[in-house]
Amino acid sequence: MRYATPMDNLIPTFLRRQRNQRRLTLENLSAKVGMSPQHLSEIESGKRDPRLSSIERMAEAEMWLIG
């Protein structure tokens, strides 16, 4: 059995915060990055681990600075 760590919430928290700061809904962001709102919701809630390519698409769509 794997236990949750603080790092498990790092990416989901970051992604949700970035989306909310830009006042985007899941539907708005999903249209920009080509993912379903359900898929984005699962990433933000930590139920699904995002692929690096998914994070890159979100960053490019919203011009986030990651680094």
C-alpha positions in Angstrom: 0.0 0.0 0.0 1.3 3.4 -1.0 0.8 6.4 1.4 0.1 9.9 0.1 2.9 12.4 0.6 2.9 16.2 0.3 4.6 15.9 -3.1 1.5 14.0 -4.4 -0.5 17.2 -4.2 2.2 19.5 -5.7 1.2 19.3 -9.4 -2.6 19.1 -8.9 -2.5 22.1 -6.6 -0.3 24.1 -8.9 -2.5 23.4 -11.9 -5.7 24.3 -10.2 -4.2 27.5 -8.8 -3.0 28.5 -12.2 -6.3 27.9 -13.8 -8.3 29.7 -11.1 -5.9 32.7 -11.1 -6.7 33.1 -14.8 -10.4 32.6 -14.1 -10.7 29.7 -16.5 -13.3 27.0 -16.1 -12.4 23.4 -16.7 -14.4 23.6 -20.0 -12.4 26.7 -21.1 -9.1 25.1 -20.4 -10.1 21.8 -21.9 -11.0 23.4 -25.2 -7.6 25.1 -25.3 -5.5 22.0 -24.6 -7.6 19.3 -26.3 -8.5 17.3 -23.1 -11.9 16.6 -21.7 -13.0 18.6 -18.6 -13.4 15.2 -16.8 -9.7 14.4 -17.5 -8.5 17.8 -16.3 -10.7 17.4 -13.2 -9.1 14.0 -12.4 -5.7 15.5 -12.8 -6.5 18.5 -10.5 -8.0 16.2 -7.9 -5.0 13.9 -7.9 -7.0 10.9 -9.1 -4.9 10.7 -12.3 -1.3 11.5 -12.9 -0.7 13.8 -15.8 1.7 13.0 -18.6 4.5 15.5 -19.1 3.1 16.3 -22.5 -0.3 17.2 -20.9 1.4 19.6 -18.5 3.4 21.1 -21.4 0.2 21.6 -23.4 -1.5 23.4 -20.5 1.6 25.5 -20.0 1.8 26.5 -23.6 -1.9 27.3 -23.8 -1.7 29.6 -20.9 1.9 30.8 -21.2 2.8 29.5 -17.8 6.4 29.8 -16.8 7.6 26.5 -15.5 11.2 26.0 -14.6 
